[in-house]
Amino acid sequence: MFDRVRQAIIAGELRPNEPLIEADIAERLGVSRTPVRESLQRLAAAGLIVPRKRGWAVREFSLEDLTLNAEVRAALEGFAAGLAAQRATADDLAQLFAIHAERLALDPQDEKARVRTNRAFHDAVIAAARNPKLVDAIDATGLFYFNGDVVRMSSAEQMAQGNADHALILEALAARDAVAAERHMRAHIERTTRIIRSR
């Protein structure tokens, strides 16, 4: 339950300041209120929701929050890409190339597919780093990194640039060039951050 609500918030399906009423969620999901209450407390501890008079609401992050968060993510995920260049298996690389090929064929208007495949690409790079502690740290800073709102802010040309960034990352991973992989991943996340800041 925690993961479902967390993902809905990160993906932008649950909007900032949207109320989260414990009883309503329990009824909608067909579960008791206890797991709902526990999940909401975990979401609050993660900084994703805030208390309201009748329960909870999705936290509204400021532009400064998002910018600072992205700076940390660029450092962590850049490091993950460097590790992935050293540790990725042939299957890891094949998966990444398949995700990239799917993205190249996407309709730029298909917001959900753009978010899904972008997240899949980044998750696959992070997984290839083979460091569970690093995965946890990146998850903690992954809030709203690339969601439906960012897609709506970005043009088809910016999507093409993102795909070009991914191609550079893939090239570095396949070449086992850790320095280039880290550099390209950091530059990619920094470029996405500029889209958010320009909104």
Buried (B, 14 or more C-beta within 10 A) or exposed (E): BBEEBBEBBBBBBBEEEBBBBBEEBBEEBEEEEEBBEEBBEBBBEBEBBBEEEEBBBBBEBEEEBBBEBBBBBBBBBBBBBBBBBBBBEEEBBEBBBEBBEBBEEBEBEEBEBBBBBBBBBBBBBBBBBBBEEBBEBBBBBBBBBBBBBBBEEBEEEBBEBBBEBBBBBBEBBBEEBBEBBBBBBBBBBBBBBEBBEEE
